[in-house]
Amino acid sequence: MTDKSEWSEGEFVLLLSRSDLPDTGFGEIIPERDKEAIVVVRSGVHNFHTGGDTSMLSEMMLSLLGSKDTLVTCPICKVSF
């Protein structure tokens, strides 16, 4: 699995903007990320809005998710927050 600190803001924003894309579909868009890393980060996004464990997310990711300027659709349950 790729270390969480290695995700760039651009990669994370792209992942957030494509909640409709299956985990395996990111291989073509973000070839540096394997499916396992994508699943972990997407799970972290879901945990963020449901109050679960977010230790797998970097400070940058948490900051973007907590921003009032960012509307996110959960890639797991499709709830917007």
C-alpha positions in Angstrom: 0.0 0.0 0.0 1.2 3.5 -0.7 2.0 5.6 2.3 -0.8 8.1 3.1 1.6 11.0 3.1 2.6 10.4 -0.5 -0.8 11.4 -1.9 -0.8 14.8 -3.5 -3.6 17.3 -3.1 -4.4 17.0 -6.8 -4.7 13.2 -6.5 -6.9 13.4 -3.5 -9.2 16.1 -5.1 -9.4 13.9 -8.2 -10.4 10.9 -6.1 -13.1 13.0 -4.3 -14.4 14.4 -7.6 -14.9 10.9 -9.1 -17.0 9.1 -6.5 -18.8 7.4 -9.4 -15.6 5.7 -10.7 -14.9 2.2 -9.4 -11.7 1.6 -7.4 -10.1 -0.2 -10.3 -10.9 2.7 -12.7 -8.4 4.9 -11.0 -5.5 2.7 -12.4 -5.8 4.6 -15.6 -6.3 8.1 -14.1 -3.8 7.8 -11.2 -1.5 4.9 -12.2 0.8 5.5 -9.1 -2.0 4.3 -6.8 -2.9 0.7 -6.5 -6.5 -0.5 -5.8 -5.7 -1.2 -2.1 -4.5 2.4 -1.5 -7.6 3.8 -3.2 -9.9 1.5 -1.1 -8.2 2.6 2.1 -8.5 6.3 1.3 -12.1 6.0 0.2 -12.9 4.1 3.4 -11.3 7.0 5.3 -13.5 9.5 3.5 -16.6 7.5 4.5 -15.3 7.2 8.1 -14.8 11.0 8.2 -18.4 11.8 7.7 -19.8 8.9 9.8 -17.5 9.6 12.8 -15.3 6.5 12.3 -11.5 6.0 12.3 -9.7 8.5 10.1 -6.2 7.6 11.0 -5.5 6.4 7.5 -6.0 10.0 6.2 -3.2 12.6 6.1 -3.6 16.1 7.6 -4.0 17.5 4.1 -6.9 15.1 3.4 -8.6 15.8 6.7 -8.2 19.6 6.1 -9.8 19.4 2.7 -12.6 17.2 4.0 -13.3 19.6 6.8 -13.3 22.7 4.7 -16.6 24.4 4.4 -15.8 25.3 0.8 -15.6 21.6 -0.2 -18.7 19.6 -1.1 -17.9 15.9 -1.1 -19.9 12.9 -2.2 -18.9 9.8 -0.2 -17.6 7.2 -2.6 -19.1 4.4 -0.5 -22.6 5.5 0.6 -23.0 8.5 -1.9 -24.1 10.9 0.8 -23.0 14.5 0.1 -21.4 16.4 3.0 
